[in-house]
Amino acid sequence: MKVKTTARGFAYYEFVDDNGQKCSLQKSSSALEDKIWLGIDDAKIMEFYPCPRETDELWFEISKEEVETKLKHRPQNEIHYTNQRMHLTVKQVKELLPILQRFVETGEISEVKMSEIDEQLHRYEQALEKIEEIVKNATKIHHSIATNISANAILDIINEVNSK
């Protein structure tokens, strides 16, 4: 990406997203605080159909004429099709940066990685196997004694798993 300058002297970058949409990042002219504009430059007006019709497509482009027909009752100067770019403050960008950096480094946006969830699931599965073995053995022992032993053993396993 190369930095460019608007006619008013504000820096901006142009790029294409993974859907082939032209996007930009631009310094805002906001006089109240530092802000940027980020997003698609010319968003298409799309309509979503959760159940495919003739094709497998779920999104269908709507022409501006169709929108104008649907909005005929509104004065032309009040029709806004879409605001496709985010207007972000420095504070908002600061909050997003660690998440974006995590995505760059790991491919994840969540602080919890799938590998950590898988490890916890594996520990629970192992604990369940131990509990099933205790219950199986408890049926061989006198019922009242077995109940107390089983309950205490199960609690020990649960506490062990939760402490990891």
QUIDAJO-V876944 format. One record per backbone hydrogen bond with DSSP energy under -0.5 kcal/mol. NH is the residue of the N-H (numbers start at 1). CO is the residue of the C=O. If there is no record, write none. Layout:
nh = {NH NH}
co = {CO CO}
This chain:
nh = {4 6 9 12 13 14 15 17 20 23 24 25 26 27 28 36 37 38 39 40 41 42 46 47 49 50 52 53 60 62 67 68 69 70 71 72 74 78 79 80 84 86 88 88 90 93 94 95 96 97 98 100 101 102 103 104 105 106 107 107 108 113 116 117 118 119 120 121 122 123 124 125 126 127 128 129 130 131 132 133 134 135 136 137 138 139 140 141 141 146 147 148 149 150 151 152 153 154 155 156 157 158 159 160 161 162 163 164}
co = {12 10 6 4 25 2 23 21 17 15 39 13 37 11 35 88 26 86 24 84 22 22 44 60 58 48 50 57 47 45 63 64 65 66 67 69 71 75 76 78 82 38 36 86 34 89 90 91 92 93 94 96 97 98 99 100 101 102 102 103 102 111 113 113 114 115 116 117 118 119 120 121 122 123 124 125 126 127 128 129 130 131 132 133 134 135 137 137 138 142 143 144 145 146 147 148 149 150 151 152 153 154 155 156 157 158 159 161}
